[in-house]
Structure formats: structure tokens, C-alpha cells
Amino acid sequence: MRTIVITGTRKGIGKAIAEHYLAEGFEVIGCSRGNASIKHANYQHFSLDVSDEEAVIDMARAIRESHGKIDALLNNAGIASMNHALLTPGETVSRVLQTNVVGTFLFCREMTKLMRRSSAPRIVNFSTVAHPLNLEGEAIYAASKAAVESLTRILARELAELKITVNALGPTPIDTDLIRGVPPKKMQALINRQAITRLGEVRDVCNAIDFFLQAESDFITGQILYLGGVS
Ligand SMILES: NC(=O)c1ccc[n+]([C@@H]2O[C@H](COP(=O)([O-])OP(=O)(O)OC[C@H]3O[C@@H](n4cnc5c(N)ncnc54)[C@H](OP(=O)(O)O)[C@@H]3O)[C@@H](O)[C@H]2O)c1
């Protein structure tokens, strides 16, 4: 049975992709600051903040003892701050960077150590179309995901000798708590900048991740795949 670690599985996209991979027969190890919201024989949850280095190291140690190895890591946990830059407090800046950049980095570093015995080891990070679209009101969020993209490209090179592919997915807006505060007019204007002008859905995300996870995708690394025809 293949084992996949997914961060941010309490709600939103992370919960939905965890349920998708459970249905596909994977063993799923999830985490979030809150408690588990998934009950399944093949699901295990760690309650932690992805930017807490000691907690991430402890989680990796526990997985090594219980599972020995993992096959894939999906760095989904992320937060946004939708606000004009002049109105964004320093504390928000730190929280977004800690969660999106430091959390992604720590999971890549620690979970890579558990992938050596996998036949098709994979990392998929989460970006957003807010970065290539240079969305006003999302400066710190988009900048944090630009850093995630840079990490993705460099780790792809550093981890190639371990046969681990590292790619990133950039979803368009998807109806979750993350975007509920965006006014409808602003959201429609954003969607109108996509080639395909609709909201994204979890199935779009799962389809792209399925592709990265395939054994045949072992020559695809360091790539950023945006949904909806954004480039
Ligand atoms: N929805 C969109 O339109 C959209 C578009 C493009 C990209 N994305 C990206 O997709 C990913 C998921 O977004 P979403 O829409 O599903 O967001 P969401 O509904 O707000 O869910 C975020 C998830 O991450 C967890 N989380 C947040 N901070 C955490 C932390 N510090 N440590 C551990 N877990 C944490 C949350 O659980 P707890 O509260 O229990 O910690 C929750 O399960 C993010 O990386 C986001 O940037 C989303």
C-alpha cells in the first residue's frame, strides 16, 4: 500500500484530497493545527503547526517508526492574507511566511528522509495563480507562493539524485474558507483573467496531482502547473 503525507487536512482542499487518496487505496497521514476531521481505518492525523520545527521532526520520527517509509508528500497547508499592502500588519506577514514558506520547507526536508525506500517518491507543493497574475491585495500571499515556487525548482535539482520529483500546482480560486472574504465582483474579475473562466474544483487539483504521482511521471520535475489556463 502506498503512503502519502498531506498537510492541512482538517478542511478545504487538503481534506478533500485526503479523502480522494483514501478512496484510491492509499494510506494517508495528515496534519493540521486542529484535530482530525476524517475518520478512516487508513487515516492518521497529527495535530501540529507546520512551521513548528520540533513538531515536524517528531512527526517524521513517529512515521518512521510506524510506517518505515512514505511515497509522497503534498504540501497543501497554507494561509492567505487578502489586504492592501499598506494595511497588512507585520504579524500577518510573519504568519503567512511561516506557514507557507517555512512549513513547506520543513516538510520537504524531513519527509524526504522517509522516501528513500519508495519506488516512485514524489513531492507536490502548493502555489496559486495569484503569483503569476500579480493580484493586487495579495502581495504577501503571492510573495510567499513565489518563494514556494523557487523552493520547488531548487529542490527538484537537489533531490534528483534521490529520484524524488518535486513539482508545484497553482490552483485558480476554489470555493473554500480561504477565499470566502473576497468580494464577488473582485472574484469575477479574477476569474475573467483565466483562459477558462470558471471556479476551480477539487477534482481539477486531484487530477493534476494524480499525474505527478504516476510512476511514468519520473522525468517531470521542477515544474509549476497552473490551472485554468493561467500562465
Ligand atoms: N482555495 C483557493 O482558492 C486556493 C487557490 C490557490 C491555491 N490555494 C492553496 O491551496 C491550499 C489549501 O487551501 P484551502 O483553500 O483548502 O484553505 P483552507 O480551506 O483555509 O484550509 C487550510 C488548511 O490548512 C490547515 N492549516 C492552516 N495553517 C496551518 C498551519 N500553520 N499548520 C498546519 N495546518 C495548517 C488548516 O487546518 P487547521 O486550521 O486545523 O490548521 C486547513 O486544514 C493552500 O496552500 C492555498 O494557498 C487555494
The ligand as a MOL file (V3000), in Angstrom:
LIG
                    3D

  0  0  0     0  0            999 V3000
M  V30 BEGIN CTAB
M  V30 COUNTS 48 52 0 0 0
M  V30 BEGIN ATOM
M  V30 1 N -8.9690 27.9010 -2.2220 0
M  V30 2 C -8.3580 28.5520 -3.1950 0
M  V30 3 O -8.9640 29.3220 -3.9210 0
M  V30 4 C -6.8880 28.3330 -3.4640 0
M  V30 5 C -6.3560 28.8370 -4.6530 0
M  V30 6 C -4.9990 28.6530 -4.9290 0
M  V30 7 C -4.2080 27.9860 -4.0220 0
M  V30 8 N -4.7360 27.5030 -2.8560 0 CHG=1
M  V30 9 C -3.8460 26.8230 -1.9120 0
M  V30 10 O -4.3980 25.5650 -1.5690 0
M  V30 11 C -4.0030 25.2240 -0.2350 0
M  V30 12 C -5.2300 24.8610 0.5920 0
M  V30 13 O -6.0960 25.9800 0.6460 0
M  V30 14 P -7.6260 25.8650 1.1100 0
M  V30 15 O -8.4020 26.7210 0.2010 0
M  V30 16 O -8.0090 24.4460 1.2820 0 CHG=-1
M  V30 17 O -7.5490 26.6020 2.5480 0
M  V30 18 P -8.4510 26.3840 3.8390 0
M  V30 19 O -9.8050 25.9020 3.4820 0
M  V30 20 O -8.2980 27.6470 4.6370 0
M  V30 21 O -7.7130 25.1810 4.6210 0
M  V30 22 C -6.3720 25.3310 5.0710 0
M  V30 23 C -5.9310 24.0170 5.7240 0
M  V30 24 O -4.5850 24.1660 6.1940 0
M  V30 25 C -4.5240 23.9410 7.6130 0
M  V30 26 N -3.5270 24.8730 8.1630 0
M  V30 27 C -3.5110 26.2350 8.0760 0
M  V30 28 N -2.4490 26.7330 8.7090 0
M  V30 29 C -1.7630 25.6570 9.2200 0
M  V30 30 C -0.5770 25.5280 9.9840 0
M  V30 31 N 0.1500 26.5970 10.3490 0
M  V30 32 N -0.1740 24.2840 10.3310 0
M  V30 33 C -0.8970 23.1820 9.9660 0
M  V30 34 N -2.0160 23.2510 9.2370 0
M  V30 35 C -2.4480 24.4770 8.8740 0
M  V30 36 C -5.9520 24.1620 8.1210 0
M  V30 37 O -6.2710 23.3980 9.2760 0
M  V30 38 P -6.1170 23.9950 10.7880 0
M  V30 39 O -6.9070 25.2570 10.8380 0
M  V30 40 O -6.6540 22.8860 11.6550 0
M  V30 41 O -4.6560 24.2180 10.9960 0
M  V30 42 C -6.7700 23.6530 6.9360 0
M  V30 43 O -6.9330 22.2410 7.0130 0
M  V30 44 C -3.2290 26.4340 0.2970 0
M  V30 45 O -1.8390 26.1990 0.1830 0
M  V30 46 C -3.6700 27.5660 -0.6080 0
M  V30 47 O -2.6960 28.5770 -0.7120 0
M  V30 48 C -6.0660 27.6560 -2.5600 0
M  V30 END ATOM
M  V30 BEGIN BOND
M  V30 1 1 1 2
M  V30 2 2 2 3
M  V30 3 1 2 4
M  V30 4 1 4 5
M  V30 5 2 4 48
M  V30 6 2 5 6
M  V30 7 1 6 7
M  V30 8 2 7 8
M  V30 9 1 8 9
M  V30 10 1 8 48
M  V30 11 1 9 10
M  V30 12 1 9 46
M  V30 13 1 10 11
M  V30 14 1 11 12
M  V30 15 1 11 44
M  V30 16 1 12 13
M  V30 17 1 13 14
M  V30 18 2 14 15
M  V30 19 1 14 16
M  V30 20 1 14 17
M  V30 21 1 17 18
M  V30 22 2 18 19
M  V30 23 1 18 20
M  V30 24 1 18 21
M  V30 25 1 21 22
M  V30 26 1 22 23
M  V30 27 1 23 24
M  V30 28 1 23 42
M  V30 29 1 24 25
M  V30 30 1 25 26
M  V30 31 1 25 36
M  V30 32 1 26 27
M  V30 33 1 26 35
M  V30 34 2 27 28
M  V30 35 1 28 29
M  V30 36 1 29 30
M  V30 37 2 29 35
M  V30 38 1 30 31
M  V30 39 2 30 32
M  V30 40 1 32 33
M  V30 41 2 33 34
M  V30 42 1 34 35
M  V30 43 1 36 37
M  V30 44 1 36 42
M  V30 45 1 37 38
M  V30 46 2 38 39
M  V30 47 1 38 40
M  V30 48 1 38 41
M  V30 49 1 42 43
M  V30 50 1 44 45
M  V30 51 1 44 46
M  V30 52 1 46 47
M  V30 END BOND
M  V30 END CTAB
M  END
